[in-house]
Amino acid sequence: MSDPSLMKIDAASSRLLLRTESETTFFIKSSTPFVAALKRIDRLLEKFDKLPTNYKQYQQGEYKKVKHLTVKALGAAMEKVVSVGLHFREHSGYQVDFISGTVNVVDQVKTKGSHQSRDDSDDEIELRGRNVSYIEAKIWLKRK
């Protein structure tokens, strides 16, 4: 019998983000500097404020429907997302909601096709699925 942790997956399903979703969603890695993430999110939050500004684009049309910014991370970077969310809740007065869960990710693993041959062309690529924890912080805009 085959190992249940090994899965054959024909096609990875992914959903394309809309333009507004891609501009208001931030993915944080464990190598992302904390202060740089704060500044980047803060600059975008300023664009959505109802102040006289050069960013009229962010207050009209499809951007008018945007209700929150989303900050996401997997695994080890989850602590950074919590810190970013709490920073905006405590220091800037934004409402922040946290959502956590598990997502299935697919890894490509090279396995040796034949033990006798040392040629790399005999390597087989195998897809392995595993579950990884994720967290998402929604920073709600201050719109009236």
C-alpha positions in Angstrom: 0.0 0.0 0.0 1.1 3.5 -0.6 1.9 6.0 2.1 -1.2 8.1 3.0 0.9 11.3 3.4 1.8 11.0 -0.3 -0.9 12.4 -2.6 -1.2 12.4 -6.3 -2.6 15.8 -7.3 -3.6 16.5 -10.9 -3.9 20.2 -10.7 -3.5 22.7 -7.9 -6.5 24.8 -7.6 -5.9 28.5 -7.1 -8.1 31.5 -7.2 -7.0 34.7 -8.9 -7.3 37.8 -6.8 -9.1 40.8 -8.1 -7.1 44.0 -8.6 -8.5 45.5 -5.4 -7.9 42.3 -3.4 -4.3 42.1 -4.6 -3.6 45.7 -3.7 -5.1 45.3 -0.2 -3.7 41.9 0.7 -0.2 41.6 2.3 1.6 38.4 2.6 4.3 38.4 5.4 7.2 36.0 5.5 9.4 35.2 8.5 12.1 37.3 6.8 9.9 40.4 6.3 11.1 43.2 8.5 8.5 44.2 11.1 8.9 47.9 10.7 8.9 47.7 6.9 5.6 45.8 7.1 4.1 48.5 9.4 5.2 51.3 7.1 3.8 49.7 4.0 0.4 49.0 5.6 0.3 52.4 7.2 0.9 54.1 3.8 -2.0 52.2 2.2 -4.3 53.0 5.1 -3.5 56.7 4.7 -4.6 56.4 1.0 -8.0 55.2 2.0 -8.6 58.0 4.6 -11.2 60.6 3.7 -8.7 63.5 3.8 -8.0 65.9 0.9 -5.2 63.9 -0.8 -3.7 63.1 -4.1 -5.1 59.5 -3.8 -8.6 60.1 -5.1 -8.4 56.8 -6.9 -8.6 55.0 -3.5 -11.9 56.7 -2.6 -13.8 56.2 -5.8 -15.0 53.4 -8.0 -14.1 49.8 -7.1 -12.0 51.0 -4.2 -15.0 52.4 -2.5 -16.2 48.8 -1.9 -13.0 47.9 0.0 -13.8 47.5 3.7 -10.6 46.2 5.1 -6.9 45.4 4.5 -5.8 41.8 4.9 -2.5 40.6 6.3 -1.7 36.9 5.9 1.1 34.5 6.9 1.8 30.8 7.2 3.7 28.9 9.8 6.6 30.7 11.5 5.5 34.2 10.3 2.2 34.0 12.2 3.6 35.8 15.2 4.5 38.8 13.0 0.9 39.1 11.7 -0.4 39.1 15.2 2.1 41.8 16.2 1.2 43.9 13.2 -2.5 43.5 13.9 -2.1 44.4 17.6 0.0 47.4 16.7 -2.7 48.9 14.5 -5.4 48.0 17.2 -3.5 49.6 20.1 -1.6 52.5 18.5 -3.8 53.6 15.6 -7.3 52.7 16.9 -8.3 50.4 14.0 -10.6 47.5 14.5 -8.7 44.3 13.8 -10.1 40.8 13.5 -7.9 37.6 13.5 -8.8 34.4 11.6 -6.7 31.3 12.0 -6.9 28.0 10.4 -5.1 25.3 8.4 -4.4 25.2 4.7 -3.2 22.3 2.6 0.0 23.0 0.7 1.7 20.9 -1.9 5.5 20.3 -2.0 7.4 19.0 -5.0 9.9 16.4 -3.9 12.6 14.8 -6.1 12.9 11.1 -5.6 15.5 8.8 -7.2 14.0 6.8 -10.0 16.6 4.0 -10.0 19.1 3.3 -7.2 21.7 1.9 -9.7 21.8 5.0 -11.9 23.5 8.2 -10.8 22.0 10.3 -13.6 19.8 13.2 -12.5 17.4 12.7 -15.5 16.1 9.6 -13.7 14.8 11.7 -10.8 11.0 11.6 -10.4 9.1 14.6 -9.1 6.5 13.6 -6.5 3.9 15.9 -5.0 3.3 15.7 -1.3 0.5 17.4 0.5 0.8 18.7 4.1 -1.2 20.9 6.4 0.2 24.3 7.5 -1.3 26.7 10.0 -2.2 30.2 8.8 -3.4 33.4 10.3 -5.2 36.4 8.7 -5.6 39.8 10.2 -8.3 42.1 8.8 -7.6 45.7 9.5 -11.0 47.5 9.0 -10.9 50.9 7.4 -12.2 54.0 9.2 -14.9 54.9 6.7 -18.2 56.5 7.5 
